[in-house]
Amino acid sequence: MNAILEELSKCLPDTHEAVRVTIRLLAALIAGAVIGWQREHSGAAAGLRTHMLVCMGVALFVIVGADVGMDQSALSRVIQGIAAGIGFLGAGAILKMKDSLEIHGLTTAAGIWMTAAIGVAIGLGRIGTAAIALAFAWFVLAIVIKVEPRVHHPDEHSQP
């Protein structure tokens, strides 16, 4: 029994470490929620929970990699693996409609990819950088969609 308790006590972080990890994971949860809420509100396939889990999961991969003492090149490989893995998740969100020859889900896939990138920044402790990226991502998803029809079809939106 002592061996079990001793092993478990070695695994627990000290207070400083627990606060640092909690702040980063909470920041990732919030960032994922912001993007996920917008996607959910837009009716996208990947919504609130998906983006929250992606952002927190990516942040956790980076936090753990950095905490175990990985050097820059090893951490770079972790991030490369994340980018490739998220690509597969995004690919699952993309649908090609046979009848109309249209492709749907590219924005959802790009949103998942951006959420992962924000998670990397948060995992590395760059919460300010992640906040700026989050603001820009939200702008693209929530605001640009309102002006996009005017860009593609300017004649339909002109005043007589």
C-alpha positions in Angstrom: 0.0 0.0 0.0 2.9 2.4 0.8 4.3 1.8 -2.7 1.0 2.8 -4.3 0.7 6.0 -2.2 4.4 6.8 -2.8 3.9 6.4 -6.6 0.8 8.5 -6.6 2.4 11.3 -4.5 5.2 11.5 -7.0 2.7 12.0 -9.8 0.9 15.0 -8.2 2.2 18.4 -9.1 3.2 20.9 -6.5 1.0 23.9 -5.9 2.8 26.2 -8.4 2.7 23.6 -11.1 -1.0 22.8 -10.5 -1.9 26.5 -10.7 0.1 26.9 -13.9 -1.5 23.9 -15.6 -5.0 24.9 -14.4 -4.7 28.4 -15.8 -3.5 27.1 -19.2 -6.1 24.5 -19.4 -8.8 26.9 -18.3 -7.6 29.4 -20.9 -7.7 26.6 -23.6 -11.2 25.7 -22.5 -12.4 29.3 -22.8 -10.7 29.8 -26.2 -12.2 26.6 -27.5 -15.6 27.7 -26.1 -15.5 31.0 -27.9 -14.8 29.5 -31.3 -17.1 26.5 -30.6 -20.0 28.7 -29.5 -19.7 30.7 -32.7 -19.6 27.5 -34.8 -22.5 26.0 -32.9 -24.5 29.2 -33.4 -23.8 29.0 -37.1 -25.0 25.4 -37.3 -21.5 23.9 -38.1 -20.9 20.2 -37.6 -18.2 20.8 -35.1 -19.4 23.0 -32.3 -18.9 23.9 -28.6 -17.7 20.6 -27.1 -15.5 19.7 -30.1 -13.6 23.0 -30.1 -13.2 23.0 -26.3 -11.8 19.4 -26.3 -9.5 20.2 -29.3 -8.1 23.3 -27.7 -7.6 21.7 -24.3 -6.2 18.5 -25.7 -3.6 20.3 -27.8 -2.6 22.5 -24.9 -2.2 19.4 -22.8 0.1 17.7 -25.3 2.3 20.8 -25.4 2.2 21.4 -21.6 3.2 17.8 -20.9 5.9 17.8 -23.6 7.4 20.9 -22.2 7.1 19.7 -18.6 9.0 16.5 -19.2 11.9 18.5 -20.4 11.7 18.0 -24.2 14.1 20.2 -26.1 12.9 22.6 -28.8 13.3 20.0 -31.6 11.3 17.3 -29.8 8.6 19.8 -28.9 8.5 20.9 -32.5 7.8 17.2 -33.5 5.0 17.1 -31.0 3.5 20.2 -32.6 4.0 18.7 -36.1 2.2 15.6 -35.0 -0.7 17.7 -33.6 -1.0 19.6 -36.9 -1.1 16.4 -38.9 -3.6 14.8 -36.5 -5.9 17.8 -36.5 -5.8 17.6 -40.3 -7.4 14.2 -40.1 -10.1 15.5 -37.7 -10.8 18.4 -40.1 -10.9 16.1 -43.1 -13.8 14.3 -41.4 -15.7 17.6 -41.3 -15.4 18.1 -45.0 -18.2 16.7 -47.2 -18.5 16.6 -51.0 -22.0 16.6 -52.2 -22.2 14.3 -55.3 -25.3 15.9 -56.9 -24.3 19.5 -56.6 -20.6 19.1 -56.9 -20.2 21.4 -53.8 -17.8 21.0 -51.0 -19.0 21.8 -47.4 -17.2 21.9 -44.2 -14.0 23.7 -45.2 -14.6 26.6 -42.7 -15.3 24.0 -39.9 -12.1 22.2 -40.7 -10.2 25.5 -40.8 -11.8 26.5 -37.5 -10.7 23.2 -35.9 -7.2 23.8 -37.2 -7.1 27.4 -35.9 -8.4 26.1 -32.5 -5.5 23.7 -32.4 -3.0 26.4 -33.2 -4.5 28.6 -30.3 -4.2 25.5 -28.1 -0.5 25.2 -29.0 0.1 28.9 -28.1 -1.7 28.4 -24.7 0.2 25.2 -24.0 3.5 27.1 -24.5 2.3 29.8 -22.1 1.7 32.4 -24.8 -1.8 33.3 -23.6 -1.6 36.8 -24.8 -0.7 35.6 -28.3 -3.5 33.1 -28.1 -6.0 35.8 -27.1 -5.0 38.0 -30.1 -5.4 35.0 -32.4 -8.7 34.1 -30.8 -10.0 37.7 -31.5 -8.9 37.5 -35.1 -10.5 34.0 -35.5 -13.8 35.2 -34.0 -13.7 38.2 -36.3 -13.3 35.9 -39.4 -16.0 33.5 -38.3 -18.6 36.0 -36.9 -18.1 39.2 -38.8 -16.6 38.3 -42.2 -19.5 36.0 -42.9 -21.8 39.1 -42.8 -19.8 41.0 -45.5 -18.9 37.9 -47.6 -22.1 37.9 -49.7 -21.4 41.5 -50.6 -18.0 40.6 -51.8 -19.1 37.7 -54.0 -22.3 39.4 -55.3 -21.8 43.2 -55.0 -24.7 44.0 -57.4 -27.3 42.3 -55.3 -26.5 44.5 -52.3 -26.2 47.9 -54.0 -28.7 50.7 -53.3 -30.9 51.8 -56.3 
